[in-house]
């Protein structure tokens, strides 16, 4: 598991795999905003992470044979990492059909292995190749792109970005797609007990899926199915929705809604 990953969760419909104690990051008001300060918050750990990525980019330019990445694509990655507003993030992706290619080009500098680590953990479960899989918060198909190399092709995708879903379908990564958000209050258009497996790579953060929506993940997975996700370090401090992440997760175990398969 990469240093930037905190948790891989496998659910036996029910599942997380690893957890360590981390300090809760602080949130600070952003200066020089056109909006009142109380309306805008900045995730300080995310800003530090993006600054480190920019340093990595500059450092590799100084190396012999250092690669001149397309700076526009790299800056799109930076904007993606800095944008936590749900509507704005979705609009960005709608205008970014080459995200998968750009991601694969820049991920070494970014130190980003969320899709790889999730698939690696999933493969340890020896799930049958014909399993019906939902790739939630799938984006352009980073997870499905890797799964195809392991003969998993019965995959559907869910993401709020129509542009990214269209790009994924053009590559033949999904059987079908669902363009919608995953929220605690409004069910997705997926029927109960539809999938054998649900995978979610780095899809839980402000502006995307919150722990209050865990029950929606459980609803669409068959009894005895597997749910797996990963999430960044310091998730407890993402925003107010994530302060109860552990509490909600553990309560669902107590209620018999899901169970951990194995710790990692």
N, C-alpha and C positions, 0 to 999 in steps of 0.2 A: 504494500500500500504506500502511495506516495506521501511525503511529509505534509502535503497540503490537504490530505484526506483525513477526516476524523472518523467516519463511521461507514461501514458497509452493512446494510441491514438485509438479512434474508428472512423472510417470513413464511412460516408454515401455516398458512392462513389461519396465515399468521406470518418480520424478523431482523434486528441489527446484529452485526458481527463484532464490532470492536469499539471500545470507548476509553478515552483517557481524560484526565482532568486538565482543563485549560482555564486560564484567567479570562474573565469576561471582558471583551473590548468595550471601550467607551464610545459614546456617540457625542459628536460636537456639532454645534450650529455652524453652518457654512457662512463665511463672510462674503460681502460684496454680491449678495443675491438681490435680484429685483423684487423677490417676495419677502414678506416679513420673516425674520429669523426663525420664529417659532414654527413656521410651516416647512422648513427645510432642515434635514438632518444628514450628516455625512458619516459613513462608517469608516472610522479611522484605520482599522486594520486593512480594509480594502484599499484605501489610498496608499498605505505603506507597501502593500503587495504590488500595486501597479507601478509604484516608483521603483521597486526592485526589478520588475520586469523590464522597465525602460533602461535601467543600468545594465542588465544582462544583454540587451540588444546592442547598446553602445560598446560594451566590452568585447562582444564577439566580432564587431567590425574591426577592432584593433588586432585580431588574431590573424596569422598567416592564412590566406584563403578565406578570410571572413566574408560572410555572405551578405550582399546588399539586398535585404528583403524589400518587397514593395511597401514603401513607407505608408501609403494610403491604407493598405490592408492592415498593417500593423496598428495604425492609429484607430482603425475600426475596432480592433481587439481592445484597445485601451478604452474607447468610448463604451463598449459593451461592459467591461469590468467596472466602470465607474457609474453606470446608470442603474439605479435600483427602483425607479418608478415603473410599475407594470406596463402602463400604456405606452410610455416612451420606449421601453425596451422592445416591446412587440413591434412598434412602428419601425424601429431600427432594423430588426430582422426582416421585416417585409421588404426592405430595400436592399437586402444583402443575400442574394441567391447563391453566391459563391462562398458562403460561410464555411462549409465543410472543407473545401480546398484551402481556403485561407487559414483555417484552424490547423490543418495538418502541416501547413508550411511553417507556421509560427510556434507550434506547441512546444518544441524543444527549448526555445528561449523562454517561453512562459512557464516552463516547469509543470505543465498541465497534463496529468495522466488519469483524470477521472474516468473516462470511458474505458480505458485499458484495465484499471484496477477493478472496476465493477465487473467487467466481463471475466477477468481472471478468477474472482471469487465465485461468480455464477457457474463457471465451468467445473469447479470442485464439487458441485452438487450432482453431476452426471444426469442432468435432465434429458429426457428423450428428445431426439432431433426434431420430431414432429410437434413438439409442445407449442401451444398457441401463446404467443408472447405479446405483451403490450409494452412498448417503449414510451414511457411517460415523460413529458417535457423533452421530447426527442430532438427538437431543433432540426438540423438538416440530415440527421441520421448517423451521428458519430458512433453510437452503440451498434446499430444495425449493420453499419459498414464493417465493423470488426466481427460481428457474429456470423456474417456470411462466410467468412474464412473458416468457420467451425461448423458449417453445414446447417446453421439455424436460419431458416428463411420464412417460417410461418409467423411473421411479425407485423403488427399494426403500430402506427405511430400516433401520438397525441401531442399537440403543441398549439399555443394560441397564435402563432405566426403562420399565416396563410402562405407567405412567400417562401419560408423555409420548408414547409410541407410539400409545396409544389416542386421545389428543387429536389427533395428526397424522392418523390414519386417519379420524377424524370430519370433518376438513377436506378429505379426498380427496387428500392430498399424496403418498401412496405406493401402489404396486401391492400390495406385501406388506411385512411387517416381520419383523425377527428380534430377539427380546428376549434379549440375551446380552452377555457381556463379550468383549473382544478381548485375548487373553493369548498369551504365547509358548508355553505348554504345552498348552492345550486348543483345538483347532480350532473355529471357528464352524460352524454347521450348513450353511454354504454350500458347494456343490460347487466343485471346481477349475475355473478358467477360465470363470467365469460372466459376468463383467461387462466391458463395454467401457471403463468409467470408474469410478473410485473417488474420491470426494471426502470430505474430513474437515476440517471447520472447527473449529479450536481444540479438537480432541479429544485432543491429546497433552499430558498433564500428569500429575502424581501423582494417583492415584485414577482414572485412565482408561487410555489407551493409552500404552505405553512403547516405546522404540525396539527393544527385544528382540522385539517382535511385528511388526516390519516384514515378516518373511517370510510372515505370515498375510495381509497386504495383497496381497503379490505372488501368493500362491497362488490367490486368488479372482478375479484379473483376467486376462483373456485375453492371450496373447502379442501384443505390439504395442499393448496398451491403455494407458490413461492413468491415473495416480494423482496426485492433487493434494491438498496439505494446507497449512495454515499453523499457526504456533506462536509463542508469546510470546517476546519478548526475554528473554535470560538463561536459556534453557532448560537450559543446561549445569549450572546450579546448582539445578534443581528438586529433585532428590534423587539418591541413588547410581545409580539406574537410568539417569539422563540424562547422567551424566558421560561415558559412552561413545557418546552419540548420534552425533556426527560420525564416530567410528571405525566404528561399525556401518554407517552410511549409505554411507561411502566404500568399505568392504569389499564391500558388495553391488554397487557399481558395478564394482569390480575383478573380481568373480566373474561378471559378466555377467548379474546378476539384474535390474538395471534401469539406465537411463541418463538423464542429465539432458536435457531437451528444449531448454531455453534458460535462460540466467541473466537475472534481472531485478533 
